[in-house]
């Protein structure tokens, strides 16, 4: 290994803190789904009120993430990181002592602001700190932080809730957040030259309304049947699409003078645009499958929340191991072979999952789930490493913000699509006399079949990726 490829001890500590803080904030995002029934019972609130603890979190993330590229350019990364983790830790403390729903909701919103800043910042900082020849390995570890938290979250929440109240979920999170804040403030030193650029108020307004409307519209589809929506999902989506289009037009105008809140020029780089489009398809399919699986396990197999979490836990361990291997291979072969292989694994697993009939042995369901997880592990690392590694230092913060915005929107879309298809299919079957549990299982089959189609589209996109491989410290074209 060349001397220039070695990381300094300070950089190693900084990267480790970024890994830990990213895992913590994403893990926190996953906990409320499992804890919500307990929170509703303890605070005496209805399901339609309680769901705002997750919906408001998603809306806040959608509003803040597009602005993180501007923040990272305007201020030093240490300053932005300190702000993010201080907000997250403060929100966590407020959640612990919240006397009622209103204060807990405010605490979740504060947490979400910190999470929305910290996650894109981690990808930007790691990409800036690590030499290109080691980008795959380091990005693999960072994507492990993002992709394993959803697998560990349900098991951890179930274990804590089996012996303690919901506040202890936040008690567990708070020390990690405080330590990450203190160490990160001392050790994160990423070379950067902050630019004194004024924020465009109109861009902030359009971003807030547009992305919040999109996420709210997508998240609301599952609540239509219960009559819990304040605004029609279709109305929210229409407003979101129109306002986001205006936001993009505004950014295209502002970027000519380097004043964009979210610069769109990364899309002009093919090695960024292709992974970004691939992310739309595979993240939509992945989130839908991951969210639907616990519902099926509890409805069709009568598993408890803790048992459901333990079922999904091996997926987190698998994606950790496979991602580390994939990172090393990426540094030698580049992104395209791994993307194609991951899409093939993912598509094959989802197709087989769509054929499993009600009553399938749970071990076969677990084996299929693990097969899909392997495919996802092949996709996460090259998608982020290739897209962000292709950008200049000026565009890197904006590219990271774009990729994390895609992840948020794709996640909301995946959940909406999966549950809408399952609900519509099962309702039709029940109306014809089918029992509820078999009807839900068949509805899930249709959802997995649609997810299979999305990943096939992702495979087509992956084949468009330029053929590159790692050569020393740079990626070179393979002719």
Secondary structure, DSSP 8 states (H G I E B T S, - for coil): --GGGS--HHHHHHHHHHHHHHHHHHHHHHHHHHHHHHHHHHHT--HHHHTHHHHHHHHHHHHHHTTHHHHHHHS-HHHHHHHHHHHHHHHHHHHHH--SHHHHHHHHHHHHHHHHHHHHHHHHHHHHHS-GGGHHHHHHHHHHHHHHHHHHHHHHHHHHHTTS-THHHHHHHHHHHHHHHHHHHHH-------------HHHHHHHHHHHHHHHHHHHHGGGGGGT--SS-HHHHHHHHHHHHHHHHHHHHHHGGGT--SS--GGGGSHHHHHHHHHHHHHHHHHHHHHHHHHHHHHHHS---HHHHHHHHHHHHHHHHHHHHHHHHHHHHH-SHHHHHHHHHHHHHHHHHHHH--TT--HHHHHHHHHHHHHHHHHHHHHHHHHHHHTS-HHHHHHHHHHHHHHHHHHHHHHHHHHHHHHHHHHHHHHHTT--HHHHHHHHHHHHHHHHHHHHHHHHHHHTTS--EEEETTEEEE--
